[in-house]
Amino acid sequence: MNTKEKDSQYIMHTYGRYNVALKSGKGCRAFDEDGREYLDVSSGIGVNSLGYCDEGWVEAVTKQAATIQHMSNYFYCPQASDLAEKLCTLTPFSRVCFSNSGAEANECAIKVARKYSFDKYGKGRDEIVTLRDSFHGRTVTTLSATGQDVFHNYFFPFTEGFKYSNPDIDSVKAAVSDKTCAVLIECVQGEGGVNILDKDFVKQLRAFCDERDILLIADEVQTGIGRTGKLFCFENFDITPDLVTSAKGLGGGLPIGACLCTEKLKDVMQPSTHGSTFAANPVVCAGANYVLGVVCDEEFLSEVNKKGEYLKKKLLSLEGVRSVRNLGLMVGIELEDRDAHDIALKCVENGLLIITAKSLLRMLPPLNISYSELDEAVEILEKTLKEN
């Protein structure tokens, strides 16, 4: 049996796969088992932030794998400590809790928010308001936090304690009660359709939360680590959340999650209140340390913004493209009279790996993609649109 046949027979059918079995990659290029080449502007849904097999990243990971590959969290890990120091000195945050995924990072943030409120106010102040069209993960609790009805099925009973609001301050105020401990947002809703929140709303929300001692949590699983032209997306909105979560692009291709908290929350969690066997794995942290060392550079981040604007201008010139919304290299493409999923499949046939977000095409290219590769991606999309 070939790879696809084995997958069909032995792996649960939880993914709607494209008809491609990838074997290798370098930079923005991926190659399938038949040797066919693809230009990848999806980055494993934003995970391969420096593309495939970046030489510095490979060296960091390989060296660490040959030194010590795992230790339990009973012991101190130099690679994790170095990564925590980088994250906290580059941001307004004081401490970090590592995990293995974005969903787990969001679970940690939810637990911190509820424990902070429990410690200060006692039982009953535990509800969290999230926004409609949000997406926060696939655990039972983060599915419950997700503000999309389509995800609230099959897996009953879902975790209690979540209310949903429209992305405007009056709607949030209506959802908040004396039971509310936090508001959880994505400044750009990736899975919800690359919806960029209004800056005034986010600033008003920050002020409202401060007035009520309600924690503001920013889910930056997809938007963090340079994706929007800032190290974290909230910087584009001139606010600082109380908690921010990160994952995807931080590891550069290996699984990691991180929940960062401000000074007032740094001692909320104590031994045995949270943990994970594989969290802060030294090999993964070695890769993340390398990624962060590259991405935190101001010139690098400036280039991400420039490339995002360059790509947007090129895309808007295409016949069949109605609109483009982006922050940095987080890009949503609204098409005219075409099904985005069908176009994505046709793009694959033409050698372009691109993904969707609801009714939009979505691009999350490696942050170090070249201008010529952006040109090539647009040319393939243009060809596909003309053919369909």
N, C-alpha and C positions, 0 to 999 in steps of 0.2 A: 504493500500500500504506500502511496505517496503521502506527503505531509497533510494535504487537504483531506484525504480519505481517513487518515488516522485521527485528525481533529474531529471530523464528523462522527466517527465511531466512538471515541474515547473521552472527548471533552464535552462538558455540559454546554448546551446551545444558548449561552447567555449573551453572545455577541453577534451582531449582524455584520459579518466580515465582508470585506472587499475580496475579489477573486485574485488575490496576490499572496504568495508565500515568500516573505522577505528572508534573505540569507545573509547579506552583508551590507555595510554602508560606510561612507566616508564623507564628512562634511554634510552638504545638503543632498547628496546622492545616495540612493538605496538601490540594491540589486536583488532580483528575485532568484529563485532556484534555477531558472532557465537562463540566467545571465542578463536579463533585460534590465535596463537602467531607468530609474525614475528620479524626478526632481521632487523632493519632499518638502512641502510648505506646511506640514501638520506637526512635525517634531514630536510624534508620539503623543499628541494632544498637549503640546507645550512642554514636554518633559526634556527632550534633547535640546536644551537651551543653547548649547554650543555645537549642535549638529552631531553626526555620527562619529564616534571614535576620535574625538579631538586628541591630538598627541599628548598634550600636557595632562589632560584628564586621564587618559589611558595609563600614562606613566605613574601618576599619583595613586590610582586604584590598584595597579599591578604591584607596585612596590609595597603597598599596605597589605595586599592579599598574601604576599610572601613573607610578611612579618608576623602578623597575628590577625586572624580573620573574624574572630568574635570573642567577646567576653560578656559575662553577665553584668547586670547593673549593680551587683554587689561591689564592683570594683571601679576605680576611676579610669576614665578613658581619655588619653591625651588628645586624640583627634576630635572627640566630642567637646572637650573643654576649649580647644582652639576655635572650633566652629561657633560655639556659644559666645566666646569673647568677640569674634568678628561680628556676629549678628547684633550683639548688644552695643558695641561701640560704634557701629555704623548707623544705628537707629536710636529712637528715644526710649527704647525698652530696657528693662533691667535684668530679666531672667527669661530662660527659654526651657521648654519641656519638649524633648524629641519623641517622635513616633515614626511610624512606617508609611503613612499615607495622609492625604488631605482629610479624608473622613475622620481618621483618628485624631488629627490635629484639631478638627472642629469639635470632636467629642471632648477633648481636653479643655477647650475654651468654654464649652457649655458647663462642664463640671466646675471649672474655676469660678465662673459667674454665679452658679448656684451656691457654691460653698461660701463665696464672699458674702452673698446676701444672707445665707443661713447664719454665718458667724456674727454678722452685724445686726440682723433684724429677726432672726429666728425662723421657724417653719412658716410656709405659706407664701413666701415672696420668691417664687421660683419660675415664673413664666418668662418666656423669651419671645419677642416679636421679630418675625422675619418678613422679608418682602416677597410679594407675588412675582413669579417668574425666576425666583432664586433657585440655586442648586447647591446643596451642601454635603452631598455624599450618599453612599448606598447602604450604610448600616441602618438598622431600624430607627435609631434616634435621629441620624442626619437626614434620612428620608422624611421623617416627621417634620424636621426643621425646614425642609425644602418646600418652597411656596408654589408648588405646581400640583394640581389635583391628579394628574396622570400618574404620579408616583405614589399616590395614597390608596393603594389597592393591594389585594392578595395577602399581604403579610401582617394581618391583624393579630393582636391589637398593636397599634403604633404607640410609641412613647408619648405620653401626655405632656402638656406644658408649653405648647407652641401656639401662637396666634399669628395671623397674616395681615399684612398691610400693603396698601399701594405705596409707591415711592414718592409720597408727598407728606409734608409735615402734619397736615390736618388728619390724614388717615392714620399716621403713626400715633398721634395723640389720642385718637379715638380708640385705638387698639390697646394702648397702655392703661394699666390700672394699678391699684396698690399691690397687686400680686406680681408686677413686672420687675425682673431683676436685670434684664439686658435686652438690647436690640442688636440683631445680627444682620449684617449687610455685605453684599459684594459691590464695590464701587463701579465695577463693570461686570454685568451678569453674563458670563461666558456661555454656559449651556442654555441660558434663557433667551439667547438671541443677540449676544454682544450689545446689550443695553447699557449705555453709559448714564449713570445717575447724574442728575442736575447738581452742579456744584453748590448752589445756594441751598438746596434741600439738605445736602450732606452737612454743610456748616450749621444750618438751623438744627439739624438732628443732634449734632455734637453739643450745641448749647443747651438744648432741651434735656438731653441725658444728664448733663452736668447739674442742671437745676434739680433733678429728681434723684440723684445718686443712682442712676441706671447705667450699667456698663455698656459701652459701645464696642462691639466686636466686628472686625473687618476680616472677612474670609478672602484671603489672597492666595488661595491654592493655585489658581490659574493666572492671576494678575501680578503676582509677586516676582522678585528676583529679575528685575529689568524688563519684563515683558512690555510695560507701558511707558518705557523711557525714563522711569524712576526706579530706584531699587525696590520700593513698594508703591503700589498704585495710590494709596491714600495721600501721598505727598502731592499728587496732582490736585487734591481737593483742599489743601491747606488746613488739614485737621490731623490730630493724632488719636487713634482709637485706644481703648484701654487694653485690648487684646487683639493681636493679629495672628492669623494662621498662614502657613506657607507649606508648600510641598512641591509637586511637579518639577519645575525648572531648577529647584535648589540642588537636587542630586545629580543633575546632568545625565540621567539615564538609569540611576539606581534608586530604589524606593526609600523615601525619607519624608517625614512631616515635622513641622515645628510650630509650637504655640508660644508666642512671645507676650510678655505682660509688662505693664508699667510698674513703677516703683511701689505704688500703693497696694499692688496685688502680689508682690514678689514672695510673700511668706504665707499666702493662702493655702497652698498645697504643702502637705507634710508627708513624711515617709508612710507608705501603704495607702495613701489616698489616690494614687494613680501609678501606672507603670506599664511596661511592655517588654517582653523577652528580647525582641530584636531591635528595639529603639536605640539610636545612637551607635549603630554598628560601626566599627572602626573603618572598614573598607568604604562603606557608604559615606561616612563623614570625611574621609580623605578626598573623595570625589567632590563633595559639596564644598570643602575648603578651597579646592582649586576653582570651581565655578564661581564662588563668591569673590575670590581674588581677581578674577577677570571682569566680572559684571559690575563690581562696585566702582570702577573707574568712571569719572565724570565724562571723559571724552567718549568712552564706549557707549554710555547711556545717551549722550547727545546724538551719536550716530544712529542709535535705535530710533529716536524721534525723527531724524532726518529721513531714514529709510522708510518709516511709516508714512510720512507725508508724501514721499516720492512714489511709494506704491499706491497710495490712495489716488493721487493725480492720474497715474497710469490706468488704474482700474476704472475711474470715472469716464475715461475717454472711450471705453469699449461700448459698442452697440449691444444692448441687452442688459446692461447694468443700470439699475435705477438709482441706487445710492450706495454709499460706503460709509461705515462708521468705524472709527478706530481710535485707540490711544496707543501710540508707539506701534509695535508690531503685533498687536491684538486687533484683528481686522475681521469685520463682518461685511458681506457683500450681498445686497438685496438685488435680486434679478427681476427682470420684466417678463412676465408670462412664461416662466420656465420653472420646473421643479428642481430645487437645489440638489436634492439627493440624486436625482437622475443625472444631472450635470456633473456632480462629483464622480459618479461611476464612469461616465464618459471621459472625464479628465484622466482617470486612472488608465483607461485604454490608450490615451494619448501620451502617457508618461508623466503625469502630474499627480502626486498624492496630496489631496485636499480633503477637508472634512466639512461638516455642516453644523449649524446651530439653529434648531427649529427650521424656519423657512429660508434661512440664509446659508450661503457658502461661508466657510470660516477659514482664515489663514492664521497660523501660529508658527511662522517660519523660525528657524534657528536665528538667534539674535545677531550672530556674526555672518549672516547671509550677505553675499556681495550684491552690488547693484546690477551686475550683468545677470546674476541668477534671478533677481526679481524681475528683470526684463523678460527672461526666458519663461518664468512662471506666467506672466501676463500674456505672453504670446501663445502659450499652450491653451490658456483659458479662452483667449479670443478665438483661436482655431476651433475649440470645442463648441463655443456658443454659435459660431457660424455654421457648424455642421449639424446643430440641433435646434 
